[in-house]
Amino acid sequence: MTVVAEHDPALRARAADRIPGIRTVDDHRKVIDAPDVDAVLVLTPDHTQHVSYMG
């Protein structure tokens, strides 16, 4: 894992604390534009997954 995108500053800080060497960003587009990222895995909470599929 190279980078975590999360809009919530507290959750970004938690990811940085739990995953040594991880880079965090506040906008998913920064991940997509990163030259060192070859694949993206999207994770969402259970209660929001239906919204992702309906979009």
mmCIF file of the N, C-alpha and C atoms, coordinates in Angstrom:
data_MODEL
# 
_entry.id   MODEL 
# 
loop_
_atom_site.group_PDB 
_atom_site.id 
_atom_site.type_symbol 
_atom_site.label_atom_id 
_atom_site.label_alt_id 
_atom_site.label_comp_id 
_atom_site.label_asym_id 
_atom_site.label_entity_id 
_atom_site.label_seq_id 
_atom_site.pdbx_PDB_ins_code 
_atom_site.Cartn_x 
_atom_site.Cartn_y 
_atom_site.Cartn_z 
_atom_site.occupancy 
_atom_site.B_iso_or_equiv 
_atom_site.pdbx_formal_charge 
_atom_site.auth_seq_id 
_atom_site.auth_comp_id 
_atom_site.auth_asym_id 
_atom_site.auth_atom_id 
_atom_site.pdbx_PDB_model_num 
ATOM 1   N N  . MET A 1 1  ? 0.847   -1.159 0.000   1.00 0.00 ? 1  MET A N  1 
ATOM 2   C CA . MET A 1 1  ? 0.000   0.000  0.000   1.00 0.00 ? 1  MET A CA 1 
ATOM 3   C C  . MET A 1 1  ? 0.901   1.232  0.000   1.00 0.00 ? 1  MET A C  1 
ATOM 4   N N  . THR A 1 2  ? 0.554   2.162  -0.845  1.00 0.00 ? 2  THR A N  1 
ATOM 5   C CA . THR A 1 2  ? 1.366   3.363  -1.018  1.00 0.00 ? 2  THR A CA 1 
ATOM 6   C C  . THR A 1 2  ? 0.735   4.607  -0.420  1.00 0.00 ? 2  THR A C  1 
ATOM 7   N N  . VAL A 1 3  ? -0.574  4.742  -0.635  1.00 0.00 ? 3  VAL A N  1 
ATOM 8   C CA . VAL A 1 3  ? -1.243  5.985  -0.250  1.00 0.00 ? 3  VAL A CA 1 
ATOM 9   C C  . VAL A 1 3  ? -2.684  5.698  0.179   1.00 0.00 ? 3  VAL A C  1 
ATOM 10  N N  . VAL A 1 4  ? -3.163  6.496  1.134   1.00 0.00 ? 4  VAL A N  1 
ATOM 11  C CA . VAL A 1 4  ? -4.551  6.442  1.582   1.00 0.00 ? 4  VAL A CA 1 
ATOM 12  C C  . VAL A 1 4  ? -5.181  7.798  1.320   1.00 0.00 ? 4  VAL A C  1 
ATOM 13  N N  . ALA A 1 5  ? -6.333  7.801  0.665   1.00 0.00 ? 5  ALA A N  1 
ATOM 14  C CA . ALA A 1 5  ? -7.090  9.034  0.447   1.00 0.00 ? 5  ALA A CA 1 
ATOM 15  C C  . ALA A 1 5  ? -8.270  9.052  1.408   1.00 0.00 ? 5  ALA A C  1 
ATOM 16  N N  . GLU A 1 6  ? -8.365  10.114 2.179   1.00 0.00 ? 6  GLU A N  1 
ATOM 17  C CA . GLU A 1 6  ? -9.453  10.238 3.165   1.00 0.00 ? 6  GLU A CA 1 
ATOM 18  C C  . GLU A 1 6  ? -9.704  11.715 3.413   1.00 0.00 ? 6  GLU A C  1 
ATOM 19  N N  . HIS A 1 7  ? -10.965 12.136 3.343   1.00 0.00 ? 7  HIS A N  1 
ATOM 20  C CA . HIS A 1 7  ? -11.270 13.560 3.538   1.00 0.00 ? 7  HIS A CA 1 
ATOM 21  C C  . HIS A 1 7  ? -11.218 13.985 5.002   1.00 0.00 ? 7  HIS A C  1 
ATOM 22  N N  . ASP A 1 8  ? -11.401 13.041 5.917   1.00 0.00 ? 8  ASP A N  1 
ATOM 23  C CA . ASP A 1 8  ? -11.422 13.355 7.355   1.00 0.00 ? 8  ASP A CA 1 
ATOM 24  C C  . ASP A 1 8  ? -9.989  13.395 7.908   1.00 0.00 ? 8  ASP A C  1 
ATOM 25  N N  . PRO A 1 9  ? -9.542  14.536 8.399   1.00 0.00 ? 9  PRO A N  1 
ATOM 26  C CA . PRO A 1 9  ? -8.167  14.654 8.909   1.00 0.00 ? 9  PRO A CA 1 
ATOM 27  C C  . PRO A 1 9  ? -7.852  13.667 10.040  1.00 0.00 ? 9  PRO A C  1 
ATOM 28  N N  . ALA A 1 10 ? -8.817  13.400 10.899  1.00 0.00 ? 10 ALA A N  1 
ATOM 29  C CA . ALA A 1 10 ? -8.584  12.466 12.008  1.00 0.00 ? 10 ALA A CA 1 
ATOM 30  C C  . ALA A 1 10 ? -8.348  11.050 11.489  1.00 0.00 ? 10 ALA A C  1 
ATOM 31  N N  . LEU A 1 11 ? -9.091  10.647 10.471  1.00 0.00 ? 11 LEU A N  1 
ATOM 32  C CA . LEU A 1 11 ? -8.900  9.311  9.902   1.00 0.00 ? 11 LEU A CA 1 
ATOM 33  C C  . LEU A 1 11 ? -7.597  9.214  9.111   1.00 0.00 ? 11 LEU A C  1 
ATOM 34  N N  . ARG A 1 12 ? -7.200  10.312 8.463   1.00 0.00 ? 12 ARG A N  1 
ATOM 35  C CA . ARG A 1 12 ? -5.890  10.312 7.788   1.00 0.00 ? 12 ARG A CA 1 
ATOM 36  C C  . ARG A 1 12 ? -4.785  10.135 8.810   1.00 0.00 ? 12 ARG A C  1 
ATOM 37  N N  . ALA A 1 13 ? -4.888  10.830 9.931   1.00 0.00 ? 13 ALA A N  1 
ATOM 38  C CA . ALA A 1 13 ? -3.873  10.714 10.983  1.00 0.00 ? 13 ALA A CA 1 
ATOM 39  C C  . ALA A 1 13 ? -3.842  9.298  11.538  1.00 0.00 ? 13 ALA A C  1 
ATOM 40  N N  . ARG A 1 14 ? -4.993  8.697  11.721  1.00 0.00 ? 14 ARG A N  1 
ATOM 41  C CA . ARG A 1 14 ? -5.049  7.324  12.233  1.00 0.00 ? 14 ARG A CA 1 
ATOM 42  C C  . ARG A 1 14 ? -4.394  6.348  11.261  1.00 0.00 ? 14 ARG A C  1 
ATOM 43  N N  . ALA A 1 15 ? -4.647  6.528  9.970   1.00 0.00 ? 15 ALA A N  1 
ATOM 44  C CA . ALA A 1 15 ? -4.006  5.668  8.971   1.00 0.00 ? 15 ALA A CA 1 
ATOM 45  C C  . ALA A 1 15 ? -2.489  5.828  9.021   1.00 0.00 ? 15 ALA A C  1 
ATOM 46  N N  . ALA A 1 16 ? -2.024  7.064  9.141   1.00 0.00 ? 16 ALA A N  1 
ATOM 47  C CA . ALA A 1 16 ? -0.581  7.318  9.202   1.00 0.00 ? 16 ALA A CA 1 
ATOM 48  C C  . ALA A 1 16 ? 0.047   6.685  10.439  1.00 0.00 ? 16 ALA A C  1 
ATOM 49  N N  . ASP A 1 17 ? -0.686  6.673  11.541  1.00 0.00 ? 17 ASP A N  1 
ATOM 50  C CA . ASP A 1 17 ? -0.176  6.055  12.765  1.00 0.00 ? 17 ASP A CA 1 
ATOM 51  C C  . ASP A 1 17 ? -0.125  4.531  12.667  1.00 0.00 ? 17 ASP A C  1 
ATOM 52  N N  . ARG A 1 18 ? -1.086  3.960  11.977  1.00 0.00 ? 18 ARG A N  1 
ATOM 53  C CA . ARG A 1 18 ? -1.211  2.493  11.922  1.00 0.00 ? 18 ARG A CA 1 
ATOM 54  C C  . ARG A 1 18 ? -0.409  1.839  10.808  1.00 0.00 ? 18 ARG A C  1 
ATOM 55  N N  . ILE A 1 19 ? -0.091  2.594  9.752   1.00 0.00 ? 19 ILE A N  1 
ATOM 56  C CA . ILE A 1 19 ? 0.596   2.005  8.599   1.00 0.00 ? 19 ILE A CA 1 
ATOM 57  C C  . ILE A 1 19 ? 1.915   2.743  8.386   1.00 0.00 ? 19 ILE A C  1 
ATOM 58  N N  . PRO A 1 20 ? 3.024   2.148  8.833   1.00 0.00 ? 20 PRO A N  1 
ATOM 59  C CA . PRO A 1 20 ? 4.329   2.813  8.701   1.00 0.00 ? 20 PRO A CA 1 
ATOM 60  C C  . PRO A 1 20 ? 4.653   3.162  7.239   1.00 0.00 ? 20 PRO A C  1 
ATOM 61  N N  . GLY A 1 21 ? 5.063   4.400  7.023   1.00 0.00 ? 21 GLY A N  1 
ATOM 62  C CA . GLY A 1 21 ? 5.501   4.831  5.701   1.00 0.00 ? 21 GLY A CA 1 
ATOM 63  C C  . GLY A 1 21 ? 4.387   5.188  4.730   1.00 0.00 ? 21 GLY A C  1 
ATOM 64  N N  . ILE A 1 22 ? 3.138   5.114  5.165   1.00 0.00 ? 22 ILE A N  1 
ATOM 65  C CA . ILE A 1 22 ? 2.025   5.405  4.258   1.00 0.00 ? 22 ILE A CA 1 
ATOM 66  C C  . ILE A 1 22 ? 1.938   6.908  4.004   1.00 0.00 ? 22 ILE A C  1 
ATOM 67  N N  . ARG A 1 23 ? 1.586   7.252  2.791   1.00 0.00 ? 23 ARG A N  1 
ATOM 68  C CA . ARG A 1 23 ? 1.332   8.648  2.433   1.00 0.00 ? 23 ARG A CA 1 
ATOM 69  C C  . ARG A 1 23 ? -0.178  8.851  2.505   1.00 0.00 ? 23 ARG A C  1 
ATOM 70  N N  . THR A 1 24 ? -0.634  9.970  3.000   1.00 0.00 ? 24 THR A N  1 
ATOM 71  C CA . THR A 1 24 ? -2.066  10.254 3.058   1.00 0.00 ? 24 THR A CA 1 
ATOM 72  C C  . THR A 1 24 ? -2.369  11.526 2.285   1.00 0.00 ? 24 THR A C  1 
ATOM 73  N N  . VAL A 1 25 ? -3.533  11.535 1.644   1.00 0.00 ? 25 VAL A N  1 
ATOM 74  C CA . VAL A 1 25 ? -3.983  12.705 0.895   1.00 0.00 ? 25 VAL A CA 1 
ATOM 75  C C  . VAL A 1 25 ? -5.452  12.943 1.203   1.00 0.00 ? 25 VAL A C  1 
ATOM 76  N N  . ASP A 1 26 ? -5.907  14.170 0.969   1.00 0.00 ? 26 ASP A N  1 
ATOM 77  C CA . ASP A 1 26 ? -7.291  14.518 1.269   1.00 0.00 ? 26 ASP A CA 1 
ATOM 78  C C  . ASP A 1 26 ? -8.218  14.447 0.063   1.00 0.00 ? 26 ASP A C  1 
ATOM 79  N N  . ASP A 1 27 ? -7.692  14.089 -1.091  1.00 0.00 ? 27 ASP A N  1 
ATOM 80  C CA . ASP A 1 27 ? -8.487  14.067 -2.319  1.00 0.00 ? 27 ASP A CA 1 
ATOM 81  C C  . ASP A 1 27 ? -8.115  12.835 -3.142  1.00 0.00 ? 27 ASP A C  1 
ATOM 82  N N  . HIS A 1 28 ? -9.088  12.010 -3.473  1.00 0.00 ? 28 HIS A N  1 
ATOM 83  C CA . HIS A 1 28 ? -8.817  10.780 -4.218  1.00 0.00 ? 28 HIS A CA 1 
ATOM 84  C C  . HIS A 1 28 ? -8.186  11.038 -5.585  1.00 0.00 ? 28 HIS A C  1 
ATOM 85  N N  . ARG A 1 29 ? -8.418  12.208 -6.140  1.00 0.00 ? 29 ARG A N  1 
ATOM 86  C CA . ARG A 1 29 ? -7.829  12.519 -7.451  1.00 0.00 ? 29 ARG A CA 1 
ATOM 87  C C  . ARG A 1 29 ? -6.305  12.598 -7.383  1.00 0.00 ? 29 ARG A C  1 
ATOM 88  N N  . LYS A 1 30 ? -5.777  12.936 -6.209  1.00 0.00 ? 30 LYS A N  1 
ATOM 89  C CA . LYS A 1 30 ? -4.321  12.951 -6.043  1.00 0.00 ? 30 LYS A CA 1 
ATOM 90  C C  . LYS A 1 30 ? -3.747  11.542 -6.144  1.00 0.00 ? 30 LYS A C  1 
ATOM 91  N N  . VAL A 1 31 ? -4.520  10.548 -5.727  1.00 0.00 ? 31 VAL A N  1 
ATOM 92  C CA . VAL A 1 31 ? -4.085  9.153  -5.854  1.00 0.00 ? 31 VAL A CA 1 
ATOM 93  C C  . VAL A 1 31 ? -4.078  8.740  -7.321  1.00 0.00 ? 31 VAL A C  1 
ATOM 94  N N  . ILE A 1 32 ? -5.149  9.067  -8.013  1.00 0.00 ? 32 ILE A N  1 
ATOM 95  C CA . ILE A 1 32 ? -5.272  8.707  -9.428  1.00 0.00 ? 32 ILE A CA 1 
ATOM 96  C C  . ILE A 1 32 ? -4.162  9.351  -10.248 1.00 0.00 ? 32 ILE A C  1 
ATOM 97  N N  . ASP A 1 33 ? -3.789  10.572 -9.907  1.00 0.00 ? 33 ASP A N  1 
ATOM 98  C CA . ASP A 1 33 ? -2.748  11.296 -10.641 1.00 0.00 ? 33 ASP A CA 1 
ATOM 99  C C  . ASP A 1 33 ? -1.324  10.919 -10.234 1.00 0.00 ? 33 ASP A C  1 
ATOM 100 N N  . ALA A 1 34 ? -1.163  10.174 -9.146  1.00 0.00 ? 34 ALA A N  1 
ATOM 101 C CA . ALA A 1 34 ? 0.176   9.834  -8.651  1.00 0.00 ? 34 ALA A CA 1 
ATOM 102 C C  . ALA A 1 34 ? 0.878   8.875  -9.603  1.00 0.00 ? 34 ALA A C  1 
ATOM 103 N N  . PRO A 1 35 ? 2.095   9.207  -10.031 1.00 0.00 ? 35 PRO A N  1 
ATOM 104 C CA . PRO A 1 35 ? 2.805   8.353  -10.981 1.00 0.00 ? 35 PRO A CA 1 
ATOM 105 C C  . PRO A 1 35 ? 3.244   7.011  -10.399 1.00 0.00 ? 35 PRO A C  1 
ATOM 106 N N  . ASP A 1 36 ? 3.312   6.896  -9.080  1.00 0.00 ? 36 ASP A N  1 
ATOM 107 C CA . ASP A 1 36 ? 3.769   5.649  -8.473  1.00 0.00 ? 36 ASP A CA 1 
ATOM 108 C C  . ASP A 1 36 ? 2.626   4.710  -8.089  1.00 0.00 ? 36 ASP A C  1 
ATOM 109 N N  . VAL A 1 37 ? 1.391   5.052  -8.463  1.00 0.00 ? 37 VAL A N  1 
ATOM 110 C CA . VAL A 1 37 ? 0.232   4.215  -8.154  1.00 0.00 ? 37 VAL A CA 1 
ATOM 111 C C  . VAL A 1 37 ? -0.193  3.469  -9.419  1.00 0.00 ? 37 VAL A C  1 
ATOM 112 N N  . ASP A 1 38 ? -0.164  2.137  -9.339  1.00 0.00 ? 38 ASP A N  1 
ATOM 113 C CA . ASP A 1 38 ? -0.527  1.297  -10.485 1.00 0.00 ? 38 ASP A CA 1 
ATOM 114 C C  . ASP A 1 38 ? -1.954  0.766  -10.409 1.00 0.00 ? 38 ASP A C  1 
ATOM 115 N N  . ALA A 1 39 ? -2.517  0.701  -9.216  1.00 0.00 ? 39 ALA A N  1 
ATOM 116 C CA . ALA A 1 39 ? -3.869  0.178  -9.031  1.00 0.00 ? 39 ALA A CA 1 
ATOM 117 C C  . ALA A 1 39 ? -4.517  0.898  -7.855  1.00 0.00 ? 39 ALA A C  1 
ATOM 118 N N  . VAL A 1 40 ? -5.847  0.928  -7.860  1.00 0.00 ? 40 VAL A N  1 
ATOM 119 C CA . VAL A 1 40 ? -6.598  1.600  -6.807  1.00 0.00 ? 40 VAL A CA 1 
ATOM 120 C C  . VAL A 1 40 ? -7.643  0.628  -6.271  1.00 0.00 ? 40 VAL A C  1 
ATOM 121 N N  . LEU A 1 41 ? -7.735  0.548  -4.958  1.00 0.00 ? 41 LEU A N  1 
ATOM 122 C CA . LEU A 1 41 ? -8.744  -0.248 -4.286  1.00 0.00 ? 41 LEU A CA 1 
ATOM 123 C C  . LEU A 1 41 ? -9.661  0.712  -3.540  1.00 0.00 ? 41 LEU A C  1 
ATOM 124 N N  . VAL A 1 42 ? -10.954 0.631  -3.823  1.00 0.00 ? 42 VAL A N  1 
ATOM 125 C CA . VAL A 1 42 ? -11.924 1.525  -3.193  1.00 0.00 ? 42 VAL A CA 1 
ATOM 126 C C  . VAL A 1 42 ? -12.639 0.763  -2.087  1.00 0.00 ? 42 VAL A C  1 
ATOM 127 N N  . LEU A 1 43 ? -12.586 1.299  -0.867  1.00 0.00 ? 43 LEU A N  1 
ATOM 128 C CA . LEU A 1 43 ? -13.251 0.696  0.279   1.00 0.00 ? 43 LEU A CA 1 
ATOM 129 C C  . LEU A 1 43 ? -14.261 1.684  0.838   1.00 0.00 ? 43 LEU A C  1 
ATOM 130 N N  . THR A 1 44 ? -15.467 1.211  1.063   1.00 0.00 ? 44 THR A N  1 
ATOM 131 C CA . THR A 1 44 ? -16.506 2.063  1.628   1.00 0.00 ? 44 THR A CA 1 
ATOM 132 C C  . THR A 1 44 ? -17.213 1.309  2.753   1.00 0.00 ? 44 THR A C  1 
ATOM 133 N N  . PRO A 1 45 ? -17.801 2.032  3.705   1.00 0.00 ? 45 PRO A N  1 
ATOM 134 C CA . PRO A 1 45 ? -18.568 1.371  4.759   1.00 0.00 ? 45 PRO A CA 1 
ATOM 135 C C  . PRO A 1 45 ? -19.779 0.645  4.161   1.00 0.00 ? 45 PRO A C  1 
ATOM 136 N N  . ASP A 1 46 ? -20.217 -0.405 4.826   1.00 0.00 ? 46 ASP A N  1 
ATOM 137 C CA . ASP A 1 46 ? -21.346 -1.204 4.340   1.00 0.00 ? 46 ASP A CA 1 
ATOM 138 C C  . ASP A 1 46 ? -22.565 -0.361 3.999   1.00 0.00 ? 46 ASP A C  1 
ATOM 139 N N  . HIS A 1 47 ? -22.892 0.587  4.853   1.00 0.00 ? 47 HIS A N  1 
ATOM 140 C CA . HIS A 1 47 ? -24.125 1.345  4.664   1.00 0.00 ? 47 HIS A CA 1 
ATOM 141 C C  . HIS A 1 47 ? -24.065 2.338  3.505   1.00 0.00 ? 47 HIS A C  1 
ATOM 142 N N  . THR A 1 48 ? -22.895 2.528  2.893   1.00 0.00 ? 48 THR A N  1 
ATOM 143 C CA . THR A 1 48 ? -22.803 3.439  1.750   1.00 0.00 ? 48 THR A CA 1 
ATOM 144 C C  . THR A 1 48 ? -22.551 2.725  0.428   1.00 0.00 ? 48 THR A C  1 
ATOM 145 N N  . GLN A 1 49 ? -22.387 1.430  0.456   1.00 0.00 ? 49 GLN A N  1 
ATOM 146 C CA . GLN A 1 49 ? -22.037 0.719  -0.769  1.00 0.00 ? 49 GLN A CA 1 
ATOM 147 C C  . GLN A 1 49 ? -23.130 0.793  -1.829  1.00 0.00 ? 49 GLN A C  1 
ATOM 148 N N  . HIS A 1 50 ? -24.380 0.776  -1.440  1.00 0.00 ? 50 HIS A N  1 
ATOM 149 C CA . HIS A 1 50 ? -25.452 0.844  -2.438  1.00 0.00 ? 50 HIS A CA 1 
ATOM 150 C C  . HIS A 1 50 ? -25.393 2.146  -3.231  1.00 0.00 ? 50 HIS A C  1 
ATOM 151 N N  . VAL A 1 51 ? -24.936 3.220  -2.613  1.00 0.00 ? 51 VAL A N  1 
ATOM 152 C CA . VAL A 1 51 ? -24.817 4.499  -3.308  1.00 0.00 ? 51 VAL A CA 1 
ATOM 153 C C  . VAL A 1 51 ? -23.770 4.400  -4.409  1.00 0.00 ? 51 VAL A C  1 
ATOM 154 N N  . SER A 1 52 ? -22.652 3.695  -4.142  1.00 0.00 ? 52 SER A N  1 
ATOM 155 C CA . SER A 1 52 ? -21.591 3.542  -5.135  1.00 0.00 ? 52 SER A CA 1 
ATOM 156 C C  . SER A 1 52 ? -22.091 2.806  -6.368  1.00 0.00 ? 52 SER A C  1 
ATOM 157 N N  . TYR A 1 53 ? -22.910 1.815  -6.177  1.00 0.00 ? 53 TYR A N  1 
ATOM 158 C CA . TYR A 1 53 ? -23.403 1.020  -7.295  1.00 0.00 ? 53 TYR A CA 1 
ATOM 159 C C  . TYR A 1 53 ? -24.531 1.712  -8.046  1.00 0.00 ? 53 TYR A C  1 
ATOM 160 N N  . MET A 1 54 ? -25.238 2.592  -7.384  1.00 0.00 ? 54 MET A N  1 
ATOM 161 C CA . MET A 1 54 ? -26.350 3.275  -8.018  1.00 0.00 ? 54 MET A CA 1 
ATOM 162 C C  . MET A 1 54 ? -25.883 4.438  -8.902  1.00 0.00 ? 54 MET A C  1 
ATOM 163 N N  . GLY A 1 55 ? -24.642 4.929  -8.639  1.00 0.00 ? 55 GLY A N  1 
ATOM 164 C CA . GLY A 1 55 ? -24.135 6.108  -9.324  1.00 0.00 ? 55 GLY A CA 1 
ATOM 165 C C  . GLY A 1 55 ? -23.965 5.941  -10.769 1.00 0.00 ? 55 GLY A C  1 
# 
